[in-house]
Amino acid sequence: MDRINLNRRYVLGGTLGLSALSMAGATRAQTAAFGPIRQVKAGTLDIGYVETGPAHGPVVILLHGWPYDIHAFAEVAPALAAKGYRVIVPYLRGYGTTRFLSADTPRNGQQAVVAVDVIALMDALKIDKAVIGGFDWGARTADIVAAVWPSRCKALVSVSGYLIGSQATNKGPLPPKAELQWWYQFYFATERGQAGYAANTHAFARLIWQTASPQWHFDDLTFERSAQAFDNPDHVAVVIHNYRWRLGLAQGEAKYDALEAQLAAAPAIAVPTIALEGDANGAAHPDPSAYAKKFTGWYQHRNLTGGIGHNLPQEAPAAFTQALLDVADKA
């Protein structure tokens, strides 16, 4: 597969890569028109998603995190499509046009269920296997699919590497500086926090964007384009449940208990993987040396320099795209 230019420098295996030009053709007008949004019934959801590229091309699925949305991939998706890939970018549960099919379905945000959503999406779109890439919640979800359903994941790109967790592990205290990075997790554990997030969702998300990516100087148009996804009627409930579940303060659905037990054992990931990390990621993230052994197949870690924060695919779209192309070649 042909290489594309990187719009940031990256360190690969201790060797400094060359700085290159920004991704050609990625103008604000193009990314503002990212879409159109399609809908498909999958599992318990009616999932909103963008699809681009040839209908019969090899598939790439791109998964966003919190508090972000599909526009994190507004430059990555067309670049992959230009290389012949069919690219699927879904709104996660609680975001954008994704809706629950039943009012009776719990607004559950535990880690297992988001991965089950991805498998349901693949089934609904008749996708047997895909390269999967993501960051934040999306990286954790991609990791889970790769670990539990390796026959469905051709290869993986995961920002911040191995993010599969467990409630038992999360019960252990962290050093004070690390706990400080999770301030919003503790805030969300309170009724005040839930009310505060509901009342100030956009302002809260902007603050997270700023603290997680302190050197990313996004403009109002860029933020508001994504912030519309947080107006989903289930957004607050799903987000609050996600963070409370992590701390063991909220129950998950019993039907996912066996899957969560499997994930709590930290299963290895055997598919070809590239882990990415930005040099200015202000969000809590693990040391790569702590998770490298969890990837038992072909594996590579890339450090991106130049002030790259937490929303790596949007801050360094060419580097993220190149990682997807490179890891696909290893599958």
Residue pairs with C-beta under 8 A, 6 or more apart in sequence:
1 83
1 325
1 326
1 328
1 329
2 83
2 325
3 322
3 325
4 23
4 79
4 83
4 318
4 321
4 322
4 325
5 20
5 21
5 22
5 23
5 24
5 318
6 17
6 18
6 19
6 20
6 316
6 318
6 319
6 322
7 20
7 21
7 22
7 23
7 316
7 317
7 318
7 319
8 19
8 304
8 305
8 306
8 308
8 315
8 316
8 318
8 319
9 16
9 17
9 18
9 19
9 304
9 305
9 306
10 17
10 302
10 303
10 304
10 305
10 319
11 17
11 302
11 303
11 304
11 305
12 300
12 302
12 303
13 300
13 301
19 306
20 318
22 318
23 75
23 79
23 317
23 318
23 321
25 78
26 75
26 78
26 79
26 317
28 221
30 74
30 75
30 78
31 71
31 74
31 75
31 225
32 221
32 225
34 50
34 70
34 71
34 74
34 77
35 50
36 50
37 48
37 49
37 50
37 96
37 97
38 48
38 49
38 50
38 51
39 46
39 47
39 48
39 49
39 97
40 46
40 47
40 49
40 121
40 124
40 125
41 47
41 101
41 124
42 117
42 120
42 121
42 123
42 124
42 125
43 116
43 117
43 119
43 120
43 121
43 124
44 100
44 101
44 102
44 105
44 117
44 120
45 93
45 98
45 99
45 100
45 101
45 117
45 120
46 98
46 99
46 100
46 101
47 90
47 91
47 98
47 117
47 121
47 124
48 90
48 91
48 96
48 97
48 98
48 99
49 70
49 88
49 89
49 90
49 91
49 121
50 70
50 77
50 87
50 88
50 89
51 86
51 87
51 88
51 89
52 77
52 78
52 81
52 86
52 87
53 77
53 80
53 81
53 84
53 85
53 86
53 87
54 81
54 84
54 85
54 86
55 86
56 86
57 81
57 84
57 85
57 86
58 84
58 85
58 86
58 130
58 131
58 154
58 328
59 85
59 86
59 87
59 88
59 127
59 129
59 130
59 131
60 80
60 85
60 86
60 87
60 88
60 130
60 131
60 132
60 133
60 324
60 328
61 87
61 88
61 89
61 90
61 118
61 121
61 122
61 127
61 130
61 131
61 132
61 133
61 142
62 70
62 72
62 73
62 76
62 77
62 87
62 88
62 89
62 132
62 133
62 134
62 138
62 313
63 90
63 92
63 118
63 132
63 133
63 134
63 135
63 137
63 138
63 139
63 141
63 142
64 70
64 72
64 73
64 89
64 91
64 92
64 95
64 134
64 135
64 136
64 137
64 138
65 72
65 134
65 135
65 136
65 137
65 138
65 139
65 311
66 136
66 137
66 208
66 239
66 242
67 204
67 205
67 208
67 209
67 230
67 239
68 135
68 136
68 209
68 226
68 311
68 314
69 91
69 95
69 96
69 226
69 228
69 229
69 230
70 89
70 90
70 91
70 96
70 229
71 222
71 225
71 226
71 314
72 135
72 226
72 311
72 313
72 314
73 87
73 89
73 313
73 314
73 317
74 314
75 314
75 317
75 318
75 321
76 87
76 313
76 317
76 320
76 321
76 324
77 87
77 89
79 317
79 318
79 321
80 87
80 321
80 324
80 325
81 87
83 325
85 131
88 121
88 125
88 127
88 130
90 98
90 118
90 121
91 97
91 98
91 229
91 232
92 98
92 114
92 117
92 137
92 138
92 141
93 100
93 109
93 113
93 114
93 117
93 234
93 238
94 107
94 109
94 232
94 234
94 235
94 237
94 238
94 239
95 229
95 230
95 232
95 235
96 228
96 229
96 232
97 232
98 232
99 232
99 233
99 234
100 107
100 234
106 241
106 253
107 234
107 237
107 238
107 241
108 238
108 241
108 245
108 252
108 253
109 237
109 238
109 239
109 240
109 241
109 242
109 243
109 245
110 241
110 242
110 245
110 252
110 253
110 256
110 260
111 140
111 141
111 144
111 164
111 165
111 242
111 245
111 246
111 260
111 263
112 144
112 252
112 256
112 259
112 260
112 263
113 252
113 253
113 256
114 137
114 140
114 141
114 144
115 141
115 144
115 145
115 148
116 256
116 259
118 132
118 141
118 142
118 145
119 145
119 149
119 152
121 127
122 128
122 130
122 152
128 152
129 151
129 152
129 153
129 154
130 152
130 153
130 154
131 153
131 154
131 155
131 156
131 157
131 324
131 327
131 328
131 331
132 142
132 145
132 146
132 153
132 154
132 155
132 156
132 157
133 142
133 156
133 157
133 158
133 313
133 320
133 323
133 324
134 140
134 141
134 142
134 157
134 158
134 159
135 158
135 159
135 160
135 310
135 311
135 312
135 313
136 159
136 160
136 283
136 310
136 311
137 242
139 158
139 159
139 160
139 161
139 163
140 163
140 164
140 165
142 153
142 156
142 157
142 158
143 156
143 158
143 162
143 163
143 164
143 269
144 164
144 263
145 152
145 153
146 153
146 156
146 269
146 271
146 273
147 164
147 263
147 267
147 268
147 269
148 259
148 262
148 263
148 267
150 269
150 270
150 271
153 271
154 271
154 272
154 328
154 331
155 271
155 272
155 273
155 327
155 328
155 330
155 331
156 269
156 271
156 272
156 273
156 274
156 327
157 273
157 274
157 275
157 276
157 320
157 323
157 324
157 327
158 273
158 274
158 275
158 276
159 275
159 276
159 277
159 278
159 310
159 312
159 313
160 275
160 276
160 277
160 281
160 285
160 286
161 275
161 277
161 286
161 288
161 291
161 292
161 294
161 295
161 301
162 266
162 269
162 275
162 286
162 291
162 294
162 295
163 286
164 263
164 266
164 267
165 246
165 263
166 260
166 263
166 264
166 266
167 245
167 246
167 247
167 248
167 260
167 264
168 264
169 264
170 246
170 247
170 248
171 247
171 248
173 179
174 182
178 284
179 186
181 283
181 284
182 284
184 193
184 204
184 208
184 243
185 243
185 246
185 247
186 193
187 193
187 196
187 197
188 194
188 197
188 239
188 240
188 243
188 244
189 243
189 244
189 247
189 249
193 240
194 236
194 240
196 204
197 204
197 236
197 239
197 240
198 236
201 227
201 230
201 231
201 235
201 236
202 227
202 230
205 223
205 226
205 227
205 230
206 223
206 227
209 216
209 218
209 223
209 311
211 282
211 283
212 281
212 282
212 283
212 309
212 310
212 311
213 278
213 280
213 281
213 282
213 308
213 309
213 310
213 311
213 315
214 280
214 282
214 309
215 280
215 307
215 308
215 309
216 280
216 307
216 308
216 309
216 311
216 315
229 235
241 250
244 250
245 251
245 252
252 260
266 294
268 294
268 295
268 296
269 294
269 295
269 296
269 297
270 295
270 296
270 297
271 297
271 331
272 297
272 298
272 299
272 327
272 330
272 331
273 295
273 297
273 298
273 299
273 300
273 327
274 299
274 300
274 301
274 302
274 323
274 326
274 327
275 288
275 291
275 295
275 299
275 300
275 301
275 302
276 301
276 302
276 304
276 312
276 319
276 320
276 323
277 285
277 288
277 301
277 302
277 303
277 304
277 312
278 303
278 304
278 307
278 308
278 309
278 310
278 312
278 315
278 316
279 303
279 304
279 305
279 306
279 307
279 308
280 307
280 308
280 309
281 308
281 309
281 310
281 312
282 309
282 310
283 309
283 310
285 310
288 301
292 299
292 301
298 330
300 326
300 327
302 319
302 323
304 312
304 316
304 319
306 316
308 315
308 316
308 319
309 315
312 319
312 320
313 320
